[in-house]
Amino acid sequence: MGVPFVDLKAQYHSIKEEIDAALIGTMESCAFTLGPEVAQLEKDFAVYAGAQFAAGVNNGTSALHLALLAAGIGPGDEVITVPFTFIASASAIHYTGARPVFVDIDPVTFTMDPAAVEAAITPRTRAIVPVHLYGQMADMDPIMAIAKKHGLFVLEDAAQAHGAEYKGSRAGSIGDAAGFSFYPGKNMGAAGEGGMTVTQHAEINRKVRMLRDWGAEKKYHHEIIGYNMRLEGIQGAVLRVKLKYIEKWTEMRRDAAARYNAMFKGTGVVTPVELSNRRHVYHIYAIRTKERARWIEALNAKGIQTGVHYPFPLHTLKAFDFLGYKQGQFPNSEKAAAEVLSLPMYPELNAVQQEEVVSAVAALQAEALQLA
Ligand SMILES: *Cc1c(COP(=O)(O)O)cnc(C)c1O
């Protein structure tokens, strides 16, 4: 039969009439960049994320980049993040002129190890960017405590974590600001690219709004050199429809994850760990194996699509050679990068499809146990 890694079409078809109306509505209004749909989305998404303010931008990377710029971060500054993430987390730091400083992850949750943060702080450190990887929030209490002690800005990379919670607080509600992505494959996906910076600070919000729109609050009154990083009207309209369903879809993802966990029970397959005080939103459901390449090949042969998020920790990438890190410096990140394997995960994934995935993976695991 085969199982796809994601199925964007299934979601579209489940709300096709509303999405089509949103698309046509934008064509009729001709509000193509920002506009009333984006403004309403910003209001509603701020509420959803538990933040005071939200500013729509052209993608999640810009949401991070502009938040850092708005906080005054630039050349000569250091910003702490993790190497086990998508490259955008560190690229956004680099774009400001600041230096990304890596700290290792917790080996169980794959998120920032707060103990490593304290050790990486120097007089140049200005900010911390914890990543809510796979949809589970980083350990925010100790991170916020360290930030407070040293006067650092905290930017949550919430690109994968719409609706995730930490001790009852939403992603986007704890740090000084957070960046969300609406890339089509993310938990809340646009009809193209999109992103949102949310913040508790009026001044950060004001600056992000200026920076995304050529550095002007009022047309042609350019106060600073800004960018063209506005969210499109069509994305505002589509995302407003999707915001109505995100909680339902998140619960469907969580149900699918619970089914995987139950089906894998007793097989020896290493499944994701959701800590008791978190709401994991399962952007990614990643298992671990030391024989990943062989498993991917075997699963692909059965039509079961998989992913690897992410195969190379950032400090080992050619692009970040100039930072001077060495292989071996972040062992938890390196081990995770070598072992994680993302299984099909999306709200509409059903138990029959999951049985197919689990029986194939369990057979591989049984083989591995026999060989060991
Ligand atoms: C997707 C992603 C981004 C970047 O978002 P885009 O919308 O693709 O620019 C940043 N950080 C993480 C962890 C992501 O997964």
The ligand as an SDF file (V2000), in Angstrom:
LIG
                    3D

 15 15  0  0  0  0  0  0  0  0999 V2000
   10.9860   25.6960    9.2220 C   0  0  0  0  0  0  0  0  0  0  0  0
   11.9070   26.1780   10.2720 C   0  0  0  0  0  0  0  0  0  0  0  0
   12.4250   27.4770   10.2780 C   0  0  0  0  0  0  0  0  0  0  0  0
   12.2710   28.4280    9.1350 C   0  0  0  0  0  0  0  0  0  0  0  0
   10.9780   28.6520    8.6980 O   0  0  0  0  0  0  0  0  0  0  0  0
   10.7190   29.0300    7.1540 P   0  0  0  0  0  0  0  0  0  0  0  0
    9.2950   29.4480    7.1440 O   0  0  0  0  0  0  0  0  0  0  0  0
   10.9920   27.8100    6.3440 O   0  0  0  0  0  0  0  0  0  0  0  0
   11.6550   30.1500    6.8120 O   0  0  0  0  0  0  0  0  0  0  0  0
   13.1750   27.8750   11.3690 C   0  0  0  0  0  0  0  0  0  0  0  0
   13.4350   27.0400   12.3870 N   0  0  0  0  0  0  0  0  0  0  0  0
   12.9910   25.7820   12.4020 C   0  0  0  0  0  0  0  0  0  0  0  0
   13.3050   24.9060   13.5770 C   0  0  0  0  0  0  0  0  0  0  0  0
   12.2190   25.2980   11.3500 C   0  0  0  0  0  0  0  0  0  0  0  0
   11.7860   24.0370   11.3670 O   0  0  0  0  0  0  0  0  0  0  0  0
  1  2  1  0
  2  3  1  0
  2 14  2  0
  3  4  1  0
  3 10  2  0
  4  5  1  0
  5  6  1  0
  6  7  2  0
  6  8  1  0
  6  9  1  0
 10 11  1  0
 11 12  2  0
 12 13  1  0
 12 14  1  0
 14 15  1  0
M  END
$$$$
